[in-house]
């Protein structure tokens, strides 16, 4: 079974990592034009949030 981790990047998106490789970047700031995917808008709106990590499957 693959290892799945959701890693919140400081001031950035939520990365879904499967077996250590980034699979998708999900919007965390709420301003992306391509929700639920991150389009980098967090930089333009000066989004601030702490980094975090959650293991979903191990």
Secondary structure, DSSP 8 states (H G I E B T S, - for coil): ---EEEEE-TTS-EEEEETTEEEEEE-SSS--TTTTB--SHHHHTT-----EEEEEE-
